[in-house]
Amino acid sequence: MRTPLQSSPAIPLSAVRNLGILAHVDAGKTTVTERILYLTGSTHKRGEVHDGTTVTDFDAQERDRGITIFAAAVSCTWDGHRINLLDTPGHVDFADEVERSLRVLDGAIAVFDAVAGVEPQSESVWRQADRHGVPRIAFVNKLDRSGADLDSAVDSIRRRLHTVPLVVQMAVGREDGFTGVLDLVRLRALTWADGEGVAQGPVPDQLREEAERRRRLLDEAVAELHPEALEEYCAQGSLTAGTLTTALREVTRTGDGVVVLCGSAYRNRGVEPLLDAAVAYLPSPSDVPPVRGMHDGVEQERPADPEAPFAALAFKVNSTATGRLTYLRVYSGTLTKGDTVWDAGAHRKERVGRILRVQADRRTDVERAVAGDIVAVIGLKSARPGTTLCAHSAPLVLEPPSSATPVVSVAVEAARNSDTDRLAAALARLVEEDPSLTVGTDAETGQTVLSGMGELHLEVAAEKVRLATGVEIGTGRPRVAYRETVLRGVSGFVYRHVKQDGGAGQFAHVVVDVRPLDPDDGTTGPADLVFGSSVVGGRVPREYVRAVEAGCRDALAEGPLAGHPVTGVRVTLTDGATHPKDSSEMAFRTAGRFALRDALRACTMAVLEPVVEVTVTVPDDAVGGVLGDVASRRGRVSGSTARTGTAVLTADVPLAELFGYATQLRSRTQGRGSFTTRPVGYAVVAAHVTTG
């Protein structure tokens, strides 16, 4: 087993790993991170979530609630490699924090509970990693728990994540008797005694037959995915350890399979081989393709080279007592303390005052950061999450991480009128740090409305403002974000905009078709509006077509049924006419707005509401009551799974019906029930449901 090394400033780019820890809430990812920091010598005491002593969950709210809320960056070294780790949240309300982290990572460790297997949020973060093309290895944690089953967890990975699990270890002992693992690649036993490090030895005789059987299965699975391994397997009937290791590395980096390891992080078993696997199988910055960006409509690449022009992406902003921290992933070039960089979003120059290597809430000044580094800087005033920073002589805009649309809102107000201005300033900073939060004003009541991804998200945001400013905040009842959409459209809708009030007039004539947006007609992902034009003969010039589209987007802000935003609409401009003097882009934008507004009134419309998949774990004797409660909340049960003494129910439930559900579930199950949620989209609201 390799031994940890102390940090070295001369670590080459090929020995850097930028990794994230991904999991469902309570799968143990923060404990995995704590054990990694301890084993690599970055900390001298094992932090525990239940004691509130973890390094990465350093925020007061994280320690009070016992969950990860904010992505935390830490660095450590292992076997001459620098590992930059991001411990990400597991709760669905903070999925946007995971999205921003995945945007800047080269690899990830996905942690699964050996009892529960793939859970709803672990499936969601896996899909997020798929979208970003992030290679992963899997760690099946908590093998010491009652009911833990490695094979069952691996089967859930295969079924629910639609990937090929390549199991490179088998457990030694079960549940309380779990003492170590067998390394199937090198056919050796790795065991841990309580309070001691890992001991290496031969495979025990009673386990040898099973170990050899599993090794054959591993060889076969890898040979099916890797051409060179297949040649060796066909020639020899097995793979050497060297060939198997090389093939596992390449299969992991292409995403064709996922290496699966196992252990119990809480009992310090299995973390050293996990670190070895991260180093061996996951890519360095030099192994991934050059980052791509745009400049003047032309795509450009930046290689992971310290000598290339500087380019970095800001993925997190945090206000602290020492200043405004902007977290950067440096993709190319070198950033030196005192440098002036170009903010491609704000189109302004910024000076970097300090560069910090971050260890959660502890920071160390460094003189420079190079391609492949993840650091924080102080001195940037305009950068936001998703901002590209680059050399002014070589401008570039990198694709920012996507931000989810808020689905829950609450009215917020300061308890004292004298604190109103302070509250407004604090909310502005909050939105600056977290793009998944928005602040607006209710048009009817004049109240300030804070919108986010869920009840917990908004609770955390309000508490963060209170802790940072001392302002006492009152909040209203949560409200969901409804939408309106088209069920049946209209064709050939004509709108003629004519205005003559002295001076230059306005003239625009448009004809539009409006219909529902079909998810199978070539669009990718959710969309509010897909706009097209079939006008021929130059009857509407191209610049006016763009103006009509802009006007249609303006009209989406307020639907005809209840004033909710409109989504899922396809608009086609089919005809139009211009005036030689009075037509303008402004006239056609106005025509587009009113044409779509009036056309929507002529369409058959429906109100949509956000729906979530709820996974409820309850004792067997409470299943009937819980099912009845789910039905009363307009829920539709989609599945159930029996475990020892418990049942796991899955149902699709409107988000509006889940406010206060945690209290109701605890009451029905004498505190023994729990649930998690995962967004699944929008559904048409039943006619009898009020959505005002």
N, C-alpha and C positions, 0 to 999 in steps of 0.2 A: 504494500500500500504506500502511496506517495505521501510525503510530508509537506505541510504548508510552508511557504516561504514568506518572508517579509517583503513589503512593498519596495519596488525598484523603479527608479525614474527612467531606466533604459529599456523598458519592455517594448519589444517590437510590435508592429501593428498586427502581425499574424498571431500574436499571443494575447490579443484583447478579445474579450467576450462581452457583448452588450445584451444582457438577458433580462427577461421578466419572469416573475412568478405569478402564474395564473391559476385560479381555482374558484369553485363555489364557496360561499361564505361558510366558515367553520371546517373546511377541509384540511386546514393546518398549514397553509402557505406561509403565514407569518412565523410560525414555529420552525418551519424548514429554513426560512431566511435567518432566524436567530441562531440555529445550529450551524449554518454555513459560516456566519460571522465568527462564532466561537471557534470552530475547527480551523479556520484560516488565520486565527490570531488577531482578528480585528477587534474582538471584545474579550474580556477576561472573565466574564460571568455569563451563564446562560440566561437570557431574558425569557420570561414567561408571560403569556397573554393574560392568564387569570390573576397574576400578581401585579399587572400593570407596569412591568419592568422591561418591556421590549424596546429595542432600539428604533425599529421602523414605525411602530405605532406610538409615536411620542406625543401626538396631540392630545390635549386633555379630554376631548370628546371621544377619541379612539380608545383611550384607557378606561373611561367611564363605561362605554358601551361594549367594550371587548371585541370590536371589529375594526378592520381597516377601512378608513374613509378616504384618505388622501394617498396617492402614489408617493412612495418614499424611495429616494435614491441612496444606495450605499455602494462602496467599493471594497474589494478584498483581493488577495492574491493566493493562488494555488498552483503548485507545480510550475512556477515561473510564469504563470498567466495572470493578467489582471482581469477580474470579473467585475463589471459594473452591473449591479442588480437593481431592478425596480420592483418593489413589492407593491402589487396593485390591489385595489379593493375587490371583494368578492360579491358584494351586495349589488343587486340589479340597479338600484337608484344611482349608483356611481359608475355605471358602465361607460360613461363618457370619459372618465378618468382613465379607464383601461384603454379606450380607443386612442387617446392622445399618447399613451405610453407605447402601445404597439406600433404606432407610426414611426417611432425612432429606434426600435429594437431590431437586432439581427437574429435573435433566437429566444426561446422561452422554455421554461419548465412548467408543465401542467401538472398540478397536484390533484389527486383523486382520493376520496375516502374509501377505504377497503371494504366498508360495510355498505355504503350507499352507492358506490360506483359513480357513474356519470349522473350528475345532478343538473337541474335546469340551468343554473348560471354557468356551470362549467361547460355545458354545451354552447351557451351563448358566447362565452369568451373564446371558445375553440373556433366558432364561426368567424368571430372578429379577426382572429389570427389567420384564418384561411384567407380572408379578404386582403390582408396585408402581406400574404405570402411569407409568414414568419415560421421557420422550421421549429419543431418542438420535440422534446423528449417528455415522457410521462413518468410520474412517480406516484405509485399507489401507496398511500400513507395509512397510518393507524392500523397496521396489521396486528397489533397487540390487543385490539378491541374485541369484545364478545361479538360473534357473528361475522368477523372479518373473513373474507374469501378472495384471494388473489385472482383465481380463475373466473369467478363471477364478475369481478370488477373489470377484468380484461375483456370478457365477453360483452359487457355494456359499452366499452370503448369501441369495440368492433361494430356493434349494432347501431349505437346512437350517433357516433361520430363518423361512421362510414370511412374508416381508415384501416390500415393493416397493422395491428399491434405486433411488435417484434419483441417478445418477452425474453430478456437476457438474464433473468434471475429467477430462482424459485425460493420459497420461504423455507426456513428451518424452524419447525415448530409452529403451533397454531395458537392464536389468541394470547392468553397469559404466558403460554410456553414459547412464544416467538423469541428466538435468540439470535437469528442471523439469516443470511442468504447464501445460496449457492450461485456462484458466478458461472453461468453456462458457457460463456465465451472461452474462459481459460480453465474451466472445470476445477474450481477450487471452492473451499468453504470460507466464508467471512463471518465471524461471530463476534458478538459484543457482550461482555459481562457488565453488569450495572456498575457505573462509576469508572469504567475502564475503556481504553481505546479498542480498536479492531484487532482481532487475531486472525491470522491467515493459516489455513491448513488444508489437508486433502479432503476430498469428498468422503463423508462417512459411508461405510460399506452398505448400510441399510438404505441409503438414499442414492447409491450409485446407479442402479438400474433406472430409476425414475429420472435422474439427472441426464443420463445418456439418451433416454427417450425424448425428453424435452429439447435436448441439444439437436437431435435429428429433426424435430419439427421446426426449430429455428433455422437450421441449415436449409431445409426445403423452402420455407417462407422467403428467406433472403434470396435463394437461387431463382425464385420466380420473379423477383423484382430487379435483379442486377445481372447483366449479360456475362460479365467476367466470372462472377460467382457461379453462374449456371454452367459455364464451361468446366470449371474445376469440379463442380458437383457431379456432372455427367461422367467425367473422367475418373474420379476417385470415389464417388459415393458419399463424400463429406467435404467440409470446408476446414481449412487450417484457421487458427485463431487470427493470423495476420490478414488473410483474405476476408474473413468474416468482419473484422474490425473496419477494414477499408470499405467494404460494401455497406455496412451499417452507417458509416459516416456519409457516404454519397446518397444513400436512400433517404436518410434524415434530411439532408440539405435540399433534395429535390421534392420532399414532401410525399414521396410514394409510400412511406411507412413511418411508424413512430416507435422508437425504442422505449420499452417499458421496464422500469426498475421498481423496487418495492422496499418498504422499511417502516420504521416508526420514529418519526423525527422527535416526538416528545421523549422517547426513551433512548434517543441518541443512536439509533440503529439504522444503518443504510445511507447515511448522509455522505460519508467519504466516497463510496463508489458513485453516488449521484454527482458529486463534484468532478470525479474522473470522467464520467460520461459527458457532462456538460463541456468539458475541455476537449474530449476526443471527438464528439459527434456534432456539436453545434458550431456554426460558422463564425469566423472573425470578420471584421469590417472589410478585409481584403478579399474574403471569399464571396461576398455578395456583389451583385451587379452595381456599377456606378449609379449614383443617384441622378435622377432626371428632373429637369426643371424647364421653365419657359422664359424666353426673353424676346420681346418684339414678335411674338407669335411663332417663334422657332424653338423647337425642343433642343436642349443642350444637356450634356452629361458632365458630371464632376466625379473623377475617380477618387478613391480613398487614398489620397497622396498628400503628405504635408507640404509638398512643394507646389501643389495646384492652387488656383485661386480660392480664396476663402469662401465657404458656403456652410451655413448652419441653419437649423430649424429650432425655433423656440417652441417648447411643448408644454411648459408649465410656468406660471407666474405666481409669486407668493410674496406678500408684504410682511416683513419681519421688523423687529426692533433695530436691526443693523442696516436696513434698507430694503429696497425692492429687488427681490431675487428673480432673475430670469434663467430658467433651466434650458440648456442648449444641447442638442446633439450636433457635434461638428462632423460634417460629412467630408469636407475636403479643406486643404490649406492649413494654416496655422494662425491662431489668435493669441496675441501677446497683450499683456496688461498695458493699458494706455492707448491701445489701438482705436482708430476711428473706423466704424463699419457702416454699411449702408442698410437701412431698414427698407426693404423692398415694398412693404405694405404701406407704410406712412410716407414713403419717398423723402426720407430725411437722413442726415448723418447722425450717428450716435457714438459717444465715446465710452469705451469699456473701462470703468474705474478699477474693478478688482475681478479676478478670476478665482473661483473657489472649487476645490474638490469636496464634494458633499458626502457626509456620513450621517444621513437622516437629519437630525437637528444640530449636528456638529459640522463645522466647516473649517477647511484648511486652505490658506492662500497658496496659490501656485502662480508662477510667472507666465505660463503659457498653456494653451490647449491645442492639440493637433488632431488631424483627421482620425475619427474613431472614438474620440473622447466624449463623455457625457459630463458636463460641468454646469455650474451656476455662475452667473456674472452679476455684478452690481454696477449701476450707472446708466442702464437703458431706461428711457422714460416712456417710449411709445410702443415698445414691443408687446405683443399679445400672444397667447397660445396660437400657434399656426403661422406666426410671422417668420419670413425668411430674412436672415442677416447674411450679408455677402460683402465682397470687396466692391468698392464703388467703381473700380475700373473694369469689373467683370460682373455686371448685375445679373441676377437670376431669381426666379420665383419658384420655390418648391411647392408641391401640392400640400396644402395644409390638411390636418386630420379633420374628418367630417364631425359635425356636431349634431347631436340628436335634437329633435323638436320637443320642447317641454310639453308634458301631458297633464300636469296638476298645477293649480294656482291657489294662492292665498292672498288676502288683503292684509297688508302690514301697516302699522302706524306706531309712532313713538308714544309712549305713555304720557310724556310731558310735551306740550307744544314747543317748549324751548329747545327740545332735542330733535325737532323735525329736520333741520338742516344737516345736523350730524348724521342722522339716519340716512338721508339721501346720499351723502358723501360715502358712507360706509357701504350702501347697496351698490353704488357705482364701482367701488373697488372690488366688491364681491363678484360682480358680473365680469369685470376685467380679468379676474383670476379663473373663473369657471364659465366658459362659454355656454354650457348647458343650462345656465340660469339666465332669465331675462327679467327686466323690470319695466313695467308700463303703468298706465293710468286708466282706471275704469271710466269709460266715457259717461256713464250714467251717474255714478256716485262720486267721482273725483278721487277715489281711494287709490293709493299706490298698491300695485299688484305684483307679487313676486311669483314667478313661474319656474318649475323645475321638473325633475324626472319622477318624483314620488313624494309621499308624506315624509319619509325619513330624510330625503334630500333637503326638503324645505325646513324641517326641524333643525337639521345640522347647520344650514345656512343662517337661520335666525339666531341660533345659539352662538355661532361664530361672530356675528355682528355684536351681540350682547357682550361676549367675552372681550372682544377687541376694543370696544368703545365705551362700555358701561351703560349704554342706552337700553332702557327697558322697552321691549317691543310687544305690542299686542297683535295677535294674528286672528284672522277669521276662519271660518270653516273651509276646508279644502274644496276646490271645485275642479272638475276635470276639463280638459281642453277638447271641446266638441269640434267637429268639422262638418261641412256640407258637401255633398257630391251630386253628380248628375246620374239619374237612373235611366231616363229616356231623353234624348236630345232633340234638337231642331235643325232643320236644313234651310239654307237660303235666307237666313235672317238678315234683313236690310236695315242699315242705320245710316242716316244722312245728317252730317253735322254742318250747319250753315250759320254763320254769325256775321252780321253787318251792323256795326254801331259807330260808324265814322272811322276814317283811316283805313288801314289794311284790314281786309276781312279774313274769315276762316272758312275753309271748305274742305270737307272730306266725306267721301262716300265709300262705304265698305259693305261687303256681303260675306257673312260667316256661317260655317256649319259648326255646331257644337254637339259633341257626343261624349259618352263615358269613355274613360281611358281604359282600354283593355290591357291587362297585364301581360297578355300573350302576343301583343302586336309589335314586339321589338323593343319596348322600353325596358330599362333595367333599374330595379329599385323603386321606391315610392317616389311619386312626382305629383306636384300640384297642377302643373300645366304642361302639356306638350303642344307646341304651336307649329303650324305648317302653312305653306302658301301654295295654291295651285293656280295663281293668277298668271295668265299668259299675255303676250303681246305688249308687255310693259305698261299695262293699264294702271298699275300701282308701282311706282319706282321702288327699288330695293330699300332705300333709306326710309321710305314711308312704311314698308312692310315691317321693318324693325320697330318703328314707332307704334304700329298697331299692336305688335306683340307686347311692348312695354305697357301700353294702355290696358291690354287684357290682364296682365299681371297685377296692375293696380286694382282691377275689379275683383280680384280674388280675396281681398281683405275682408269683405263682408258679403255673406250669402243672403239670398232672398227669404229664407225661412225664418231664421232666428238671429241673423247677423253674425254667424260663426264663419271663420275662414273657409274658403272653398278649396277642395282638393280633387285630384283624379279626373281632370277635364282635358279633352283634346279639342282644340280649336283650329279650324282650317279657314284661311282667308281665300275665298273662291272668286271674288270679283271686286271691283271698285272703280272709282273715277276720281279725277283730279281737276282742279281749276288752274289755268296757267298763272294766275297771280295770287289767288287766295289760299292755295294749298300750302301746307307746311308740316314739318314733323310734329309740332305741337298740336295742330289740328287733327292729324291722324292718330296721335296718341289719345286725344280726347275722344275721338270717334271709337277707337278700340275699347276704351274703358266703358263708355255708355252702351256700345253695341253688345258687349258680353254681359254687362249688368242686366240689360233688358232681355237678352236672349235667355239668361238663366231663369228669369221670371216666367218665361214661356216653356221651360223644360220641366220635366218631372224630377223633383229634387228629393233628397233624403238627408237626414242628419246622421252622422257617424259618431261613434263613441270609441275610445280606446279600450281594448280587451287584453287581458293578461292571462297567461297560463299559470294556474295556482297548483302547487304541489303541496299537499297537506299530509303530514305524518301524524297518525293518531293511534291510541290504543285500540285493540280489537273491539272492546266493549263500547266504544264511543262512535263507531263507524256510522251507525244509523242516524244518530243525531246530527253528525257533521254533514252527511249527505243531504239531509233535509234542510239544513241551514244553507248549504251551497245552492240548492234548488231555489230557495226563497230569495237568493241574491241573483237570480236569473242566470245561474251557472249551468254549464253543460258538461257533465262528467265524461271524460274521454278515456280513462283507464284506471286500473287499480292493481297494486302489487302487494302480496302478502309477505311479511317478514315475521320473524319470531316475536309473537306478542303484539305486533303492530301492523298497521296497514298504511300503504302510501296511495293516496287518491290524487288523480290529476284531473283538473277541470278548467275550462275556459270561462272566465267570469268578467263582466264589465268592471272596469277600474272604479267607476263611481260607486259600486256596491261594496267595495272593500275597505272603505274608510271605517276605522274602528274594529276591523275584523280580528285583529290580534287579541283584543280584550275578550271578545265574544268566544273565540276559540279556546282561550285559556279557561274561561268559565265552563264551557261544555265538556272539557277534558280534564278538569281538576289540575290545570297547569301542565299537563303532560303532552299536549299537542303543539305542533309547530308548523309553520308554512313558509314557503318561498314563492316568489312570483317572477315571471318573465314576460316581457311584452311580446305579443303575437300579431299586433296590427289593429285595424279598425273594423267595426261591424255596424250595420244599419241599426239604429235605435228603434225599438218597438213603438208602435203608434201611441200606446198608453203612457209612455215614459216621458216625464217633463225634463227638458234640457235647458231651461232658461238660466 
